[in-house]
Every structure is written in C-alpha cells, then in structure tokens.
Amino acid sequence: MNDSMTQSKTRYGADDDMQAGSALLSASTITGDDVCNMQDEKIGKIHDVMLDMAEGKIRYAVLASGGFLGMGDRLFAVPWKALKQDKENKRFMLDVDAERLKNAPGFGKDQWPNMADATWNSTVESYYIR
C-alpha cells in the first residue's frame, strides 16, 4: 500500500488529511467518530454514510445513539450539511440537544427507511436544518 492510501486510513494521526485541512476523508476514517452537541455532550457515533449517487455527494451521516456497547442503538439519518467538523477534537458537532435527538425520526439497525423517498427526506431535513 502506498503512503497516500495509508494516510487516508489513519484515525487523524499527525500526518492525517483532517489535520492538514484537506476536505477529503475516507468513509472508514470517520465511521465510529463521536458526534457531540453544542453543549459538549456526546450524543452518538457515526455508524455509516449515505451517498447520493445521482448528485455524487454525501447525503446523510447515520448516527448511532442510545445503546450500550453497540447494542440497542437507535439510528438517525442526519443531513451531512447539519454536521460541523471539529478538527481539533477529531469529532463532529451537531446543533441538537440530547432530548431533541431522542424525539428525532429514527430507525432500528434492521429497519432502515427508504432514504430516497421525498417525503421522508423532507421530514428529516426539516428536523435538523433550521
């Protein structure tokens, strides 16, 4: 594996793309990253990312929250544009308090919604983007 491939797979090491200010990271690099709210409370981890193949961009980060050691997690599709990268602390920030997240449209690991559905998309977007 060449150095550029190794670099993109690191978890924000000294030579990592995120530290260098690059706007490109592999999905595996951010999967498992903490997501905190503006009150500095940890509200979950990035479980997955959803790509919009027609537009060629990340549409959602799938946030896992509420479980213990990965068991019983509830999943939330958070619009990618609602997340802010906190490079210094190697995490993402979401402007939603813990109680509001508990009431957000979510789903189970075995019951993913049709994320291409326009009505579902509108509901999720309006919940996080104000």
N, C-alpha and C positions, 0 to 999 in steps of 0.2 A: 504494500500500500504506500502511495507517495505521501509526502508531508502535508499537502493540501487536503487530502482525504482524511488523514489522521486529525488534522487541526479541526475540521468541521465536525468531528465526532466527539470532541472533548466536552467536558462539563464546565465551560467557562474558565479554563486554565489561563495561565499568564499570556499565552500566545493565541488565545481563542478569538474567533471572529467577533464575538459580542464585545469583548474588551477593546478590540481595535476599532469599534464603532461601525462595523460592517452591518448592512441591512439584510444579510443572507445567513441563515442558520438552517441546519437540517432539522427535520421534524423530530428525529430521535434525540437531538440535543435539548429541545425544550420539553419533551414528554417527561413528566414527573416533576417539573418545576413548580414551586409554590406559587400560589396566587393569594395576594393579600388585599385587604380593602384599605381605604384611606385612613382608617383608624389603626392601621398596622396590625390588624387581626388576620391570622391565616384562615382563609375561607375554603381552601381546597388546593388541588394539584391539577396540572394539565394532564389529561388522560389521553387525548388524541387531538388531531387537527382535521378539519373537513375542508377539502379542496373543491372549489367551483371550477370544474373542468371547462365549462363554456367561456368563462371570463379569465381563467388562468390565474387565480389568486386564492389565498386562504379565505374561507368564508366564516368559519367558526373555530373556536378552541372549545373542545369538550372538556369541561371542568368536572372533576370527581370531588364530591364533598359529602360529609356527614357520616362516613363509615369509620371503621376501625381496622387498621392494617389491610386496607383494600376490600374488606368485607362489608357489605351493606351500603356501599357508596351509592349515592344518587348522582346522576349525571345531568349536566346542564350545558346546552349549546350556547356559548357566549359569543356574540358577534366579535370577530377579530378586532374590528376598529374600536371596540369598547375597552380593550386591554391596553395598558401602557407598560412598556418595558422599563424595569428598574435595573439598569445595568450594574450599578454599584453593589446592589444586594443580590444580584443574579436571580431575579424573580419577576413576576408580572403583577401589576396593580389593576384592580377593578373597583370603580366607584360605586359600590353597593354595600350596604351594611349586612351583617350576618343574618338578621331577621328577614330582610327583603329577599335574600338569596334562598332562604328556606321556603318562601312562597313563590319562587320563580317557576316558570314552566320547566319541568324536568322529566326524566325518564330513567328506567332501570337499565342495567347492562344488557339485558336480553330483550328489551322492548324499545328499540330505537325508533324515533318518529321518521316520517318521510320529510327529510330536510329540504327537499326540492319543492314541497308544497308551498304555494304562495301565501296562503292563509296562516300556516304555521310560521313561516318566515316573518311575516308582518307582526305577528304576536310577539315573537322572540325579540325582534329588532326594537319594537316599541318599549319592551320591558327594560332594556339596558341602555338604549340610546335616547337621551332626553334633550 
